[in-house]
Every structure is written in structure tokens, then in C-alpha cells.
Amino acid sequence: MFVTPAFAQTEGADAVHMPPQSDVAATRGETVHAAPEHGAFPPFDPQFYPSQLLWLAITFGVFYWVLKRTVLPRIGGILENRRDRIALDLEAAERMKSDADEAHAAYEQELAEARDRAHKIAQDARDSAREDAEKERKRLDAELDEKLEAAQARIAEVKRSALAEVDGIARDVTDTILREVAGIEAGSDEIASAVDAARG
């Protein structure tokens, strides 16, 4: 049924060296019958269908058994591992997201507290500066009041001394005028009373 390469080569060699059988038979005077021709290609021959179906069922059964025993469990294990890994990754992502949210909330709270502290510090600084300015103003006012009172006291003293000198000068001038211009001799008491009366 099957022709091996060696058999094909042998047949080819015999065909080259040996004359055809018809020629040999013709020389001998014998009748040569042609070899019967084979039917269809064996896989397409209906008489081989049962064996082919049997081998197909056996092959499919072995293939199914191999898939069920080795390949499918491995694929199932790989899918399970991937499912577990994805679940772990999702859980880790959720945990990281919650941590990030907590960190953001803590940051916002600390930022708000820092703003409150800065506002309080600024307010305290303003209040302290205002109090210091008020104290300095009061101190300067008190110092100016003291200086003003001292100046007024000095002015009053100078005024009194000036008035005393003016009285003396007025008495001297009056005495000189009375003596030299009018030729009148007057006592100091009379001149002082006249000056006081004129001053009002």
C-alpha cells in the first residue's frame, strides 16, 4: 500500500534495466493482464470510515482527558492567581486611596490650624503694638504735660521777675521824671502807690 523510497528506487532501477512485461510476454506469446487499479484515496474510501471514526473518538477522548487533567487545571490556577492578584491590587489601591484621603484631610486640618495660629499671632502682634503705642503716647503726653507745666512755671517766674523789674524800672523812671523834669521831690512810697495806681 505504501511505497518506501528504497522500493521506489528499486522499481525505478528495474524499470530502467528490464523491458516492459508486455514486450516480454509478446516475445513469449503470452497474454498479459493489466494490474487492477486501486480505488479512491484511503481516507476518502468508505470502507475505512469506521476505523477513522474509532481513532477520531480515541484521539478526542485522549485530548479531552489531557485537557481536563493538565491544561484546564493550569489555566484555572492561572486565572485564580490573576483574580487573587487583581483583588489584592484593588485592595491595596483602595487602602492607598483611603490613606491619601486621610493624609489630605490631615493636611487641610493642619493648614487651617496654621492659618488660625498665624491670624492669632498677627492679631496679638497688632494688639501688642497698639498697647505699646498707647503706652508710649500716654508716656509722651505725661512727659509733655510735665514739660508744659515746667515751662508755664518758668514763664510765670520770668513774668513775675519781669514785672518786679518793670515795677522797679517804672518807679525809677517816675522818680527821675519827677525830679529832673518837674522838679518835684517825692517819696518812694508815693511813687510806688502812683505806679500801682497807674498799672491798675
Secondary structure as the mmCIF struct_conf table of DSSP 4:
data_model
#
loop_
_struct_conf.conf_type_id
_struct_conf.id
_struct_conf.beg_label_comp_id
_struct_conf.beg_label_asym_id
_struct_conf.beg_label_seq_id
_struct_conf.end_label_comp_id
_struct_conf.end_label_asym_id
_struct_conf.end_label_seq_id
HELX_RH_AL_P HELX_RH_AL_P1 PRO A 5 HIS A 17
BEND BEND1 MET A 18 MET A 18
HELX_LH_PP_P HELX_LH_PP_P1 PRO A 19 PRO A 20
HELX_RH_AL_P HELX_RH_AL_P2 GLN A 21 ARG A 28
TURN_TY1_P TURN_TY1_P1 GLY A 29 GLY A 29
HELX_LH_PP_P HELX_LH_PP_P2 HIS A 33 HIS A 38
BEND BEND2 ALA A 40 ALA A 40
HELX_RH_3T_P HELX_RH_3T_P1 PRO A 42 PHE A 44
HELX_RH_3T_P HELX_RH_3T_P2 PRO A 46 PHE A 48
HELX_RH_AL_P HELX_RH_AL_P3 TYR A 49 VAL A 66
HELX_RH_PI_P HELX_RH_PI_P1 LEU A 67 VAL A 71
HELX_RH_AL_P HELX_RH_AL_P4 LEU A 72 THR A 176
HELX_RH_PI_P HELX_RH_PI_P2 ILE A 177 ALA A 182
HELX_RH_AL_P HELX_RH_AL_P5 SER A 188 ARG A 199
#
